Amino acid sequence: MQEALDLAFPFHGRWLVQNSPADRVPSHGTTAFASSFAIDFVPVDAGGRSAPVRFRTLVVTEPPQRFPGFGREVLAPVEGLVVAADDGQEDHAAHRGLPSVTYALTQGRRAAAGWAALAGNHVLVQTRPGAVVALCHLQQGSVDVRVGEVVRVGQEVGRCGNSGNSTEPHLHVQALDRVDVEQARPVRVTFLGSLPRTGEAVGA
């Protein structure tokens, strides 16, 4: 088994862990696109909450700007070379409650369009041979690095958005063994030496 790639947390503030490989593998219910060990982080307020849930939340979509973490800084979790950077995709409405069911029914169409359609706006950082870190669902127009640039740990690379296959603003992180995501194998990750579980709040 390949040694896990240890990362820094790619953000400031409090974030809620979702779909952690500490709880199940594949973490997102599929092995497609080398996502077996992917993990999601949802930005929350000081009380550990995302956007408040109201009756309208259950029946209609919501603008991503309503969420406290939309636009929050996303940082490089590792030093390395930027090998891909995309921020041209639109931040779409958030889907919770009944709208999330309808949105789930269209996931196959997005998957058929390829990994980039699922990832939305993203940055890929190659840290060593056989290790590429993907930061996904970034805010449109927020990517602050370019292909060929060397980034340091903690450097801002973009902002949290709701692009790609995303029901609410969050950050999807996964590691791969090569730049070509379609052909890549997943690489296990840890954060500061451990792997948080689903439902755990992390960060300052």
N, C-alpha and C positions, 0 to 999 in steps of 0.2 A: 504494500500500500504506500502511495506517495505521501511524503511528509506534508503536513498542513502548512499553508502559507499564513504566517502571522501578520496581521494588519493592525494599524491604528484605527480607531473609530473615525469614520469620514465625515464628522460633523461636530458642531458645538451644540449645547443645550440638551434637552431631554427628548428621547426618541423611544418609541415602543417597538419591541421586536415582534415580527410576524413571520410565519413560515420558516422557522429555524430548522436547519438540519440536525440540531441537537435533539429534536423531538421525533423527526421522521426523515427517511431518505427513500425516494426523492422528496425534497422539502416542499416542492410546488406540485407534487402529484404526477410529475412527468420527468422522463430522462432527456426529453428533446432539448436541443441547443445547449447541451452540457450544463443543464440547470440543476442537477441532482443535489448539489451542496449550496445552492443560492440561498440568500437570506434577505428579508425585507425589513426596513426601518421606517416607521411612521412618526413624523414629528408631532409632538404634543406640547401642550402648555404646561405651566408649573404644576397644575393639578393632575397631570397625566392624561389629559383629554385631547382628542382631536376636535373637530368642529362639533358644536352642540347638536344633539339629535332632537329634532322637533317633528311634529306630525308630517309636515311637508317633506321632511327627509325620507320618509317611508314611501312616498308616492311620486316624487319628481326628482329630477337631477338637480345638482347644485353647482354653482360656479366655483372653480378651484380657489379663487381669491377668498372665499369664505373660510378656508382652512388656515389655522394659525401658522402652519409650517410651510405654506406655499411661498416659495422664494427664499427659504432659509438656505444659508451657505452649505455647499457640499465640498468637502476637502479631499485631497489626495490621501489615501490611507497607507501609501507606500511610495518610496522613491522609485522613479522609473521614467521610461520614455513614452510619450503619448503617441500611440500608433493609430488611433481613430478618434475623431471628434465630430459630433453632429448635433446641431441645435436648431434645425429648420422645421421640426414637426410641431404642430399646434398642441397647446394644452387644452384638452377637452373637458367637458363637464364631469363632475364626480358622480358616481353611481352607488348609492347605499339603499337599503331597504328593497322594495320591489324593483326599482330600476337596476339593481345589481343582478337580479335574476335575468332580466332581458339582456343585459350587457354580457353575461356569461354565455348566453346562447349564440353570440356573435364571435366568440373567441376563436373558433375554428377558422373563420375567414381571416382573422388577423394572423394566426399561425401560418396559414397558407401563403401569406405575403412575405414570410421570412422573419429571421431574428430581428432585423432592424425595425420592422413594424411593431414587434412586441416590445422591444427595448425602448422605443421612442428616442428622444434626444439622449445621447450617451457619450461617455469618454472611456476609451480603453487605454490602460497603462501597462506597459510591459516592464516587469521588474527584474526578471532574470530568465535565462533560457527555460522554456517550459512553464512560464507563469505570466498570465495576462489578467489584470483585474478590470472588470466591467462595472461602471457606475451608470445606472439607467433611470429613465423617466424624468430627466432633467427638464427644467423650465425652458421654453422656447426663447432663443436669443441670449441665454445666460452663460453658455460655455465660454470660459475665459482662457482656454489654452488651445494650442494649435498642434497639429501633427508634426513630429520632429522635436518638440519641446521637451526638455527634461524637467520633471516636476519633483518637488521635495515633499516630504510628509507634512501635512497640515496646510499645504498651499490650496487656496480656493481654485476649484476647477469649473464650478457651475453652481446652479441653485436648484433646490428641490422643486419639481414640477409634477404635472399630471399628463405626460405625453406617453404614447404607446399603450400597452396593455395594462391599464392602471384604473382602479376604481376610485381612488382618492390620492391626493399628493403623498408620495412616499419615495424612498430610495431603495432600489433593488441592487444588490451587490452579489457578484459571482466571480469566480476565478476559473480560468481555462488554461489548457496546456499549449495553446497556440493562438495566433491572431485570427485565423479563419474559424469563426464561430460555428459555421455549418459542419466543419470537420473536427471540431475540438472535442477533447475529453474534459470532464470536470476536475477541478482541483479543490481539495478541502481547504477551508479557511478557519482561522481563529482570530480573535480580537484581543490584543494585549494578553495573549497566552491562554485564553479560554473561549468558550462558545456560549453565548447567552441563549436562553430558551425562549420559546414563544410566550408572549405575555409579560416578559421582563422589561422594565424600563431601564435604559442605559444612558449614560452621558451626564454632564453636570447640570 
